[in-house]
Amino acid sequence: MSANPDLPAVVQRAFDVSRRSGYVSFCRNETGRLLAALAATREGTMAEFGTGCGVGTAWLRSGVRNDKARIITAELDPKLARAAAKIFTDDPLVDVLAADWSTLMDKGPYSLLFLDSGNPDAGDVDRLAELVEPGGLVVLDDFVPCQMWPPITDGRVDIQRERWLTDERFTAVELMTAPDAALILATRR
């Protein structure tokens, strides 16, 4: 994949904050560039469940085109939430909450929702379906690519991935973002 090696300023600030915080678990640039492209198509409220030090949120923010979009994100670890909040101190379009992701459950509907697949509760299609507006997007990150059906992960059927790819409330596709990484992009019908 070709990609401009330069990072948007807000993303560079997020990487700097992550490094200073000793936090190295964040969305990859391939995923981030997709988030920016998707955010450029959105208005309304976007959210990230579990921001860490704000890299995913920064990628979303880098794509926002106007003041008709807003981003809200939650991070359970107060230290990380404070670090992420520093990136967006003067940005009226981004709110960083020091809270569990579930606090965002009543702040939708969302035009775009970004989260990791690693938390089965947060990534449950039944819990999230009504949080996404019609035409809204869900980006579920951190899958290992799979070329079979049903999808297998660690020798077992990946129920979460299977449910997202077959749920009739969404049109969904699995996308490889790198040879060792995939995500699910789902559009609410």
Backbone as CSV, one residue per row, in Angstrom:
resi,resn,N_x,N_y,N_z,CA_x,CA_y,CA_z,C_x,C_y,C_z
1,MET,0.840,-1.171,0.000,0.000,0.000,0.000,0.884,1.231,0.000
2,SER,0.511,2.192,-0.787,1.255,3.434,-0.779,0.536,4.417,0.140
3,ALA,1.310,5.197,0.851,0.741,6.214,1.728,1.782,7.290,1.951
4,ASN,1.317,8.494,1.997,2.184,9.610,2.303,2.793,9.372,3.689
5,PRO,4.114,9.416,3.815,4.726,9.158,5.122,4.510,10.288,6.121
6,ASP,4.126,11.473,5.633,3.880,12.594,6.538,2.593,12.360,7.319
7,LEU,2.611,12.744,8.568,1.438,12.594,9.421,0.767,13.945,9.621
8,PRO,-0.564,13.975,9.703,-1.230,15.223,10.059,-0.713,15.715,11.422
9,ALA,-0.687,17.013,11.617,-0.130,17.593,12.847,-0.799,17.029,14.104
10,VAL,-2.117,16.885,14.100,-2.813,16.383,15.283,-2.416,14.933,15.577
11,VAL,-2.168,14.147,14.550,-1.729,12.758,14.743,-0.302,12.736,15.278
12,GLN,0.552,13.589,14.755,1.920,13.666,15.270,1.919,14.033,16.754
13,ARG,1.054,14.995,17.151,0.945,15.347,18.577,0.507,14.144,19.393
14,ALA,-0.431,13.363,18.870,-0.906,12.177,19.592,0.211,11.145,19.754
15,PHE,1.004,10.931,18.708,2.139,10.011,18.824,3.138,10.516,19.862
16,ASP,3.393,11.816,19.869,4.323,12.386,20.847,3.814,12.177,22.271
17,VAL,2.527,12.420,22.493,1.929,12.209,23.812,2.002,10.732,24.199
18,SER,1.732,9.841,23.257,1.807,8.410,23.526,3.211,7.996,23.952
19,ARG,4.205,8.471,23.221,5.594,8.139,23.561,5.947,8.633,24.959
20,ARG,5.611,9.891,25.256,5.915,10.445,26.582,5.191,9.696,27.691
21,SER,4.023,9.152,27.380,3.241,8.406,28.378,3.666,6.949,28.483
22,GLY,4.536,6.507,27.568,4.946,5.103,27.568,3.862,4.173,27.043
23,TYR,2.936,4.718,26.296,1.802,3.944,25.781,2.071,3.589,24.320
24,VAL,2.120,2.313,24.019,2.476,1.901,22.652,1.367,1.110,21.963
25,SER,0.198,1.073,22.528,-0.908,0.336,21.931,-1.889,1.332,21.318
26,PHE,-1.789,1.516,20.014,-2.668,2.463,19.340,-2.928,1.972,17.928
27,CYS,-3.903,2.583,17.277,-4.247,2.136,15.933,-3.089,2.392,14.977
28,ARG,-2.961,1.502,14.040,-1.896,1.599,13.041,-2.189,2.740,12.076
29,ASN,-1.141,3.229,11.419,-1.337,4.308,10.456,-2.258,3.900,9.313
30,GLU,-2.214,2.652,8.899,-3.099,2.190,7.821,-4.560,2.356,8.235
31,THR,-4.860,1.956,9.456,-6.219,2.120,9.982,-6.534,3.594,10.160
32,GLY,-5.573,4.342,10.667,-5.774,5.767,10.885,-6.108,6.514,9.609
33,ARG,-5.408,6.201,8.536,-5.689,6.877,7.261,-7.102,6.551,6.774
34,LEU,-7.536,5.320,6.999,-8.910,4.964,6.661,-9.887,5.752,7.540
35,LEU,-9.599,5.857,8.834,-10.469,6.633,9.730,-10.590,8.081,9.262
36,ALA,-9.472,8.682,8.874,-9.506,10.063,8.396,-10.369,10.186,7.149
37,ALA,-10.216,9.242,6.223,-11.011,9.272,4.986,-12.495,9.107,5.296
38,LEU,-12.821,8.215,6.217,-14.222,8.014,6.579,-14.782,9.220,7.320
39,ALA,-13.990,9.800,8.234,-14.440,10.974,8.984,-14.733,12.141,8.053
40,ALA,-14.028,12.218,6.947,-14.253,13.296,5.983,-15.634,13.201,5.339
41,THR,-16.282,12.044,5.444,-17.619,11.866,4.866,-18.729,12.068,5.892
42,ARG,-18.372,12.358,7.127,-19.335,12.364,8.222,-19.662,13.751,8.735
43,GLU,-20.868,13.877,9.230,-21.297,14.985,10.074,-21.910,14.340,11.300
44,GLY,-22.309,15.102,12.272,-22.887,14.534,13.479,-21.805,14.057,14.436
45,THR,-22.186,13.164,15.331,-21.283,12.728,16.392,-20.573,11.436,16.015
46,MET,-19.261,11.468,16.158,-18.430,10.278,16.002,-17.891,9.917,17.385
47,ALA,-17.551,8.647,17.577,-17.037,8.234,18.883,-15.971,7.177,18.725
48,GLU,-15.086,7.166,19.713,-14.110,6.080,19.850,-14.280,5.516,21.243
49,PHE,-14.449,4.209,21.322,-14.540,3.516,22.604,-13.135,3.083,22.990
50,GLY,-12.547,3.699,24.008,-11.216,3.326,24.477,-10.142,4.033,23.687
51,THR,-9.852,5.268,24.015,-8.957,6.079,23.195,-7.481,5.869,23.481
52,GLY,-7.125,5.262,24.623,-5.701,5.191,24.959,-5.174,6.602,25.097
53,CYS,-4.151,6.944,24.328,-3.585,8.306,24.344,-4.089,9.163,23.192
54,GLY,-5.132,8.738,22.505,-5.784,9.617,21.543,-5.367,9.506,20.091
55,VAL,-4.590,8.488,19.722,-4.129,8.396,18.334,-5.307,8.157,17.383
56,GLY,-6.185,7.231,17.692,-7.345,6.983,16.828,-8.228,8.213,16.707
57,THR,-8.449,8.880,17.828,-9.247,10.101,17.811,-8.567,11.180,16.974
58,ALA,-7.248,11.264,17.073,-6.506,12.241,16.266,-6.666,11.951,14.775
59,TRP,-6.617,10.683,14.399,-6.835,10.347,12.997,-8.247,10.756,12.563
60,LEU,-9.242,10.461,13.397,-10.602,10.891,13.066,-10.644,12.414,12.893
61,ARG,-10.051,13.128,13.848,-10.080,14.594,13.808,-9.390,15.139,12.564
62,SER,-8.340,14.463,12.123,-7.616,14.946,10.945,-8.467,14.904,9.681
63,GLY,-9.513,14.086,9.682,-10.377,14.001,8.515,-11.602,14.895,8.556
64,VAL,-11.944,15.427,9.719,-13.156,16.239,9.853,-13.041,17.491,8.985
65,ARG,-14.089,17.740,8.204,-14.079,18.839,7.233,-14.655,20.144,7.749
66,ASN,-15.574,20.074,8.693,-16.243,21.307,9.127,-16.723,21.165,10.568
67,ASP,-17.414,22.182,11.043,-17.851,22.153,12.440,-19.207,21.475,12.632
68,LYS,-19.660,20.731,11.634,-20.903,19.973,11.765,-20.646,18.581,12.341
69,ALA,-19.384,18.269,12.579,-19.009,16.976,13.163,-18.421,17.219,14.547
70,ARG,-18.597,16.235,15.401,-18.073,16.275,16.763,-17.541,14.886,17.085
71,ILE,-16.484,14.817,17.873,-15.918,13.533,18.274,-15.921,13.459,19.786
72,ILE,-16.417,12.343,20.296,-16.392,12.089,21.730,-15.686,10.756,21.945
73,THR,-14.830,10.707,22.941,-14.065,9.500,23.186,-13.929,9.273,24.677
74,ALA,-13.817,8.023,25.062,-13.698,7.681,26.474,-12.501,6.769,26.687
75,GLU,-11.817,6.998,27.792,-10.688,6.161,28.197,-10.801,5.899,29.695
76,LEU,-10.779,4.632,30.064,-10.954,4.229,31.456,-9.780,4.660,32.339
77,ASP,-8.565,4.547,31.824,-7.381,4.896,32.604,-7.279,6.420,32.702
78,PRO,-7.432,7.001,33.908,-7.427,8.463,34.024,-6.129,9.113,33.542
79,LYS,-4.995,8.457,33.746,-3.712,9.004,33.289,-3.699,9.122,31.763
80,LEU,-4.139,8.068,31.081,-4.175,8.104,29.622,-5.204,9.121,29.125
81,ALA,-6.348,9.191,29.805,-7.377,10.152,29.400,-6.854,11.586,29.520
82,ARG,-6.126,11.881,30.587,-5.548,13.229,30.736,-4.542,13.502,29.630
83,ALA,-3.734,12.488,29.310,-2.751,12.658,28.233,-3.451,12.929,26.906
84,ALA,-4.501,12.158,26.607,-5.243,12.348,25.356,-5.922,13.715,25.334
85,ALA,-6.450,14.133,26.453,-7.152,15.420,26.506,-6.212,16.577,26.163
86,LYS,-4.924,16.449,26.481,-3.954,17.513,26.178,-3.862,17.777,24.669
87,ILE,-4.042,16.737,23.882,-3.950,16.885,22.425,-5.046,17.803,21.904
88,PHE,-6.202,17.757,22.561,-7.389,18.434,22.055,-7.839,19.594,22.953
89,THR,-6.939,20.121,23.771,-7.278,21.176,24.737,-8.036,22.331,24.097
90,ASP,-7.584,22.797,22.969,-8.197,23.962,22.327,-9.119,23.594,21.165
91,ASP,-9.554,22.353,21.134,-10.376,21.889,20.012,-11.821,21.698,20.476
92,PRO,-12.735,22.579,20.074,-14.124,22.476,20.528,-14.885,21.293,19.919
93,LEU,-14.283,20.626,18.936,-14.981,19.512,18.286,-14.671,18.162,18.918
94,VAL,-13.763,18.115,19.900,-13.359,16.841,20.506,-13.530,16.899,22.018
95,ASP,-14.223,15.907,22.562,-14.367,15.743,24.014,-13.743,14.419,24.416
96,VAL,-12.808,14.471,25.363,-12.174,13.269,25.903,-12.695,13.076,27.314
97,LEU,-13.304,11.920,27.564,-13.840,11.618,28.882,-12.957,10.592,29.584
98,ALA,-12.689,10.820,30.846,-12.005,9.822,31.675,-13.105,8.927,32.237
99,ALA,-13.443,7.907,31.466,-14.585,7.062,31.823,-14.524,5.762,31.031
100,ASP,-15.300,4.806,31.472,-15.438,3.549,30.750,-16.182,3.809,29.442
101,TRP,-15.874,3.004,28.426,-16.526,3.170,27.124,-18.043,3.131,27.231
102,SER,-18.569,2.409,28.217,-20.026,2.250,28.314,-20.729,3.570,28.621
103,THR,-19.984,4.590,29.107,-20.609,5.891,29.337,-21.036,6.542,28.025
104,LEU,-20.498,6.073,26.919,-20.870,6.626,25.614,-22.134,5.979,25.045
105,MET,-22.644,4.976,25.741,-23.811,4.260,25.234,-25.043,5.158,25.106
106,ASP,-25.138,6.193,25.921,-26.330,7.053,25.869,-26.060,8.404,25.217
107,LYS,-24.942,8.522,24.494,-24.596,9.793,23.872,-24.763,9.771,22.347
108,GLY,-25.267,8.682,21.799,-25.467,8.567,20.368,-26.770,9.209,19.954
109,PRO,-27.219,9.015,18.748,-26.650,8.074,17.783,-25.369,8.623,17.163
110,TYR,-24.565,7.713,16.679,-23.269,8.051,16.111,-23.283,7.919,14.592
111,SER,-22.588,8.839,13.955,-22.426,8.746,12.506,-21.239,7.850,12.167
112,LEU,-20.292,7.717,13.119,-19.156,6.813,12.974,-18.740,6.382,14.367
113,LEU,-18.510,5.103,14.520,-18.094,4.529,15.799,-16.856,3.691,15.560
114,PHE,-15.781,3.964,16.300,-14.518,3.245,16.159,-14.182,2.558,17.466
115,LEU,-13.864,1.261,17.379,-13.488,0.502,18.567,-12.662,-0.711,18.190
116,ASP,-12.012,-1.280,19.193,-11.203,-2.485,19.002,-12.069,-3.722,19.157
117,SER,-11.690,-4.764,18.445,-12.415,-6.030,18.547,-12.051,-6.791,19.804
118,GLY,-10.999,-6.382,20.508,-10.505,-7.122,21.662,-11.433,-7.152,22.855
119,ASN,-12.388,-6.246,22.939,-13.339,-6.243,24.042,-14.678,-6.759,23.522
120,PRO,-14.987,-8.037,23.770,-16.218,-8.619,23.214,-17.489,-7.887,23.639
121,ASP,-17.525,-7.344,24.861,-18.718,-6.616,25.294,-18.896,-5.335,24.487
122,ALA,-17.799,-4.581,24.331,-17.875,-3.323,23.589,-18.189,-3.573,22.124
123,GLY,-17.696,-4.672,21.565,-17.865,-4.945,20.146,-19.061,-5.802,19.786
124,ASP,-19.980,-6.002,20.715,-21.144,-6.838,20.451,-22.119,-6.120,19.517
125,VAL,-22.428,-6.743,18.393,-23.282,-6.109,17.385,-24.651,-5.749,17.953
126,ASP,-25.208,-6.565,18.820,-26.526,-6.251,19.382,-26.483,-5.024,20.280
127,ARG,-25.401,-4.826,21.007,-25.267,-3.648,21.873,-25.060,-2.374,21.064
128,LEU,-24.427,-2.500,19.911,-24.035,-1.308,19.159,-25.000,-0.909,18.052
129,ALA,-25.798,-1.831,17.572,-26.628,-1.566,16.393,-27.477,-0.306,16.546
130,GLU,-28.122,-0.139,17.676,-29.011,1.008,17.858,-28.254,2.295,18.176
131,LEU,-26.951,2.204,18.426,-26.146,3.401,18.693,-25.719,4.107,17.414
132,VAL,-25.864,3.427,16.281,-25.384,3.951,15.008,-26.590,4.394,14.179
133,GLU,-26.532,5.626,13.700,-27.637,6.149,12.899,-27.715,5.435,11.552
134,PRO,-28.864,5.427,10.903,-28.939,4.845,9.567,-27.902,5.504,8.654
135,GLY,-27.156,4.695,7.945,-26.075,5.188,7.106,-24.774,5.400,7.865
136,GLY,-24.825,5.228,9.186,-23.634,5.396,10.017,-22.679,4.220,9.872
137,LEU,-21.442,4.455,10.257,-20.378,3.471,10.080,-19.863,2.969,11.418
138,VAL,-19.501,1.688,11.444,-18.773,1.101,12.567,-17.465,0.578,12.010
139,VAL,-16.357,0.956,12.655,-15.042,0.436,12.308,-14.581,-0.371,13.511
140,LEU,-14.500,-1.666,13.330,-14.107,-2.598,14.386,-12.718,-3.108,14.037
141,ASP,-11.724,-2.698,14.812,-10.316,-2.876,14.485,-9.702,-4.073,15.214
142,ASP,-8.496,-4.396,14.802,-7.626,-5.373,15.473,-8.035,-6.825,15.264
143,PHE,-8.374,-7.166,14.050,-8.571,-8.564,13.682,-7.318,-9.074,12.985
144,VAL,-7.100,-10.369,13.082,-6.072,-11.034,12.281,-6.769,-11.450,10.986
145,PRO,-6.178,-11.178,9.818,-6.848,-11.542,8.569,-7.189,-13.031,8.524
146,CYS,-8.311,-13.326,7.904,-8.767,-14.710,7.776,-9.324,-14.889,6.370
147,GLN,-8.923,-15.978,5.707,-9.372,-16.203,4.333,-10.335,-17.374,4.208
148,MET,-10.996,-17.734,5.288,-11.923,-18.869,5.222,-13.266,-18.503,5.837
149,TRP,-14.227,-19.323,5.536,-15.559,-19.154,6.126,-16.015,-20.476,6.681
150,PRO,-16.500,-20.496,7.902,-16.587,-19.369,8.810,-15.196,-18.904,9.237
151,PRO,-15.074,-17.645,9.691,-13.758,-17.125,10.080,-13.231,-17.860,11.314
152,ILE,-11.969,-18.229,11.261,-11.329,-18.969,12.348,-10.222,-18.098,12.940
153,THR,-10.199,-17.997,14.259,-9.134,-17.314,14.981,-8.709,-18.208,16.129
154,ASP,-7.411,-18.458,16.233,-6.873,-19.312,17.301,-7.568,-20.677,17.345
155,GLY,-7.853,-21.243,16.173,-8.435,-22.573,16.086,-9.919,-22.652,16.391
156,ARG,-10.596,-21.514,16.529,-12.032,-21.497,16.835,-12.759,-20.565,15.875
157,VAL,-14.036,-20.824,15.708,-14.845,-19.909,14.912,-14.874,-18.559,15.625
158,ASP,-14.573,-17.517,14.884,-14.580,-16.162,15.426,-16.022,-15.662,15.380
159,ILE,-16.734,-15.884,16.469,-18.165,-15.578,16.540,-18.422,-14.076,16.357
160,GLN,-17.597,-13.248,16.974,-17.798,-11.804,16.853,-17.702,-11.364,15.389
161,ARG,-16.668,-11.808,14.705,-16.484,-11.432,13.301,-17.629,-11.991,12.462
162,GLU,-17.991,-13.227,12.679,-19.081,-13.857,11.928,-20.394,-13.093,12.117
163,ARG,-20.687,-12.695,13.348,-21.935,-11.970,13.612,-21.965,-10.613,12.902
164,TRP,-20.838,-9.880,12.927,-20.802,-8.591,12.248,-20.963,-8.745,10.744
165,LEU,-20.334,-9.749,10.186,-20.365,-9.921,8.727,-21.689,-10.471,8.216
166,THR,-22.530,-10.981,9.101,-23.809,-11.559,8.664,-25.033,-10.850,9.229
167,ASP,-24.855,-9.863,10.077,-25.989,-9.184,10.697,-26.752,-8.384,9.635
168,GLU,-28.043,-8.595,9.560,-28.853,-7.962,8.520,-29.080,-6.471,8.735
169,ARG,-28.730,-5.955,9.906,-28.859,-4.514,10.145,-27.713,-3.726,9.517
170,PHE,-26.673,-4.439,9.066,-25.474,-3.797,8.520,-25.097,-4.403,7.178
171,THR,-24.462,-3.602,6.357,-23.720,-4.098,5.207,-22.264,-4.008,5.633
172,ALA,-21.587,-5.150,5.690,-20.258,-5.182,6.298,-19.252,-5.891,5.410
173,VAL,-17.993,-5.499,5.574,-16.896,-6.120,4.837,-15.682,-6.164,5.747
174,GLU,-14.895,-7.205,5.608,-13.604,-7.275,6.291,-12.547,-6.743,5.335
175,LEU,-11.715,-5.836,5.831,-10.664,-5.233,5.016,-9.303,-5.512,5.644
176,MET,-8.362,-5.970,4.827,-6.990,-6.080,5.304,-6.377,-4.695,5.255
177,THR,-5.805,-4.271,6.363,-5.121,-2.983,6.392,-3.616,-3.164,6.283
178,ALA,-3.154,-4.369,6.546,-1.743,-4.745,6.430,-1.726,-6.275,6.352
179,PRO,-0.607,-6.877,5.963,-0.588,-8.342,5.865,-0.980,-9.061,7.148
180,ASP,-0.792,-8.408,8.295,-1.102,-9.036,9.570,-2.246,-8.361,10.318
181,ALA,-3.010,-7.511,9.642,-4.065,-6.757,10.329,-5.286,-6.594,9.432
182,ALA,-6.451,-6.662,10.066,-7.712,-6.477,9.351,-8.690,-5.740,10.250
183,LEU,-9.723,-5.217,9.644,-10.804,-4.587,10.383,-12.114,-4.903,9.697
184,ILE,-13.178,-4.644,10.392,-14.517,-4.757,9.791,-15.082,-3.352,9.662
185,LEU,-15.562,-3.051,8.482,-16.238,-1.798,8.202,-17.702,-2.156,7.950
186,ALA,-18.594,-1.616,8.781,-20.015,-1.950,8.678,-20.830,-0.668,8.572
187,THR,-21.762,-0.644,7.620,-22.664,0.495,7.429,-24.053,0.097,7.882
188,ARG,-24.638,0.915,8.747,-25.988,0.647,9.251,-26.989,0.879,8.138
189,ARG,-27.849,-0.104,7.905,-28.884,0.008,6.862,-29.985,0.941,7.277
